[in-house]
Every structure is written in C-alpha cells, then in structure tokens.
Amino acid sequence: MDYVKTLQDIARELVVNKDKLEVRQMPSLEEDTLVLYVYAAQEDIAKLIGKKGMMANSIRQLMSVCGRLNDKKLDIKFESYGE
C-alpha cells in the first residue's frame, strides 16, 4: 500500500495551497513503523492540526486503519515550511 499517496490525498482536500503540500516517508529505527511527515504552508498546517490537535488525531486514526491491515504502525508528524 502506498501510505504517502493515501495521506497526501487526504491532506490535499483540507489545504488551500495544494502546490505547497508534500508528504515524505522517513526511515524509522523500528522495522514495523513507518514515519510520515506532512509539510505544508503555515496556515495550512494549522488547519491540518486543528483545535487541540483534533484534526491531526483524526487523520492519524484514519491512517492507522490502513497500517493495521498490513501490520505497520504509522507515526505521522506535521511540519510547516519556514517563512
């Protein structure tokens, strides 16, 4: 399963600056864990995280279902581009 594309498709619907959205998979020390970083403009990252992190937690929960189907743990982090 392509976790990067799945996460990017979800995030793309929530951001305004779609051209600045990027999702990257980074290496992890644990074999069964995938680390995914979502990079976007600062105002879009605020939307992706939401109040008290509710949107970010919802995205993580949705993506964790995909991971469980393949016995993978997903660690999703949100970062804004420095301005």
C-alpha positions in Angstrom: 0.0 0.0 0.0 1.2 3.5 -0.8 0.8 5.3 2.5 2.4 8.5 1.2 -0.2 8.8 -1.6 -3.1 8.0 0.7 -2.1 10.6 3.3 -1.4 13.1 0.5 -4.9 12.6 -0.9 -6.5 13.1 2.5 -4.4 16.2 3.3 -4.9 17.7 -0.2 -8.6 18.1 0.4 -8.0 20.1 3.6 -5.4 22.7 2.5 -5.6 25.8 0.4 -2.1 25.9 -1.0 -2.1 22.4 -2.6 1.1 23.1 -4.5 3.0 23.5 -1.2 1.7 20.3 0.2 4.3 17.5 0.5 4.2 14.1 2.2 7.5 12.2 2.8 8.3 8.9 4.3 11.4 8.8 6.5 13.3 5.9 7.8 12.5 4.5 11.3 14.6 2.6 13.8 11.7 0.1 14.3 11.1 -2.3 11.4 7.3 -2.3 11.7 7.0 1.5 12.0 6.7 4.0 9.2 7.3 7.7 9.8 5.4 10.1 7.6 6.0 13.8 7.5 3.3 16.2 6.2 4.8 19.5 5.0 2.6 22.5 4.1 2.3 26.3 4.4 2.0 27.5 7.9 -1.7 28.5 7.7 -2.5 25.1 6.1 -0.6 23.2 8.9 -2.8 25.0 11.4 -5.9 23.6 9.5 -4.4 20.1 9.4 -3.7 20.1 13.1 -6.9 21.7 14.2 -8.0 22.9 17.6 -6.3 20.9 20.3 -4.9 18.6 17.6 -8.3 17.1 16.9 -7.9 17.1 13.1 -4.4 15.7 13.3 -5.6 12.9 15.6 -8.5 12.1 13.2 -6.0 11.9 10.3 -3.7 9.6 12.4 -6.6 7.4 13.4 -7.8 7.1 9.8 -4.3 6.2 8.6 -3.8 3.7 11.4 -6.6 1.6 10.0 -4.5 1.3 6.7 -1.4 0.4 8.7 -3.1 -2.2 10.8 -4.2 -4.0 7.7 -0.5 -4.5 6.8 0.8 -4.9 10.4 2.5 -1.5 10.3 2.5 1.3 12.9 2.3 4.8 11.4 3.9 7.8 13.0 2.6 11.0 11.4 4.2 14.3 12.0 3.1 17.8 10.8 5.6 20.5 9.8 5.3 23.9 8.2 7.7 25.4 5.8 9.9 28.0 7.4 9.0 31.5 6.2 
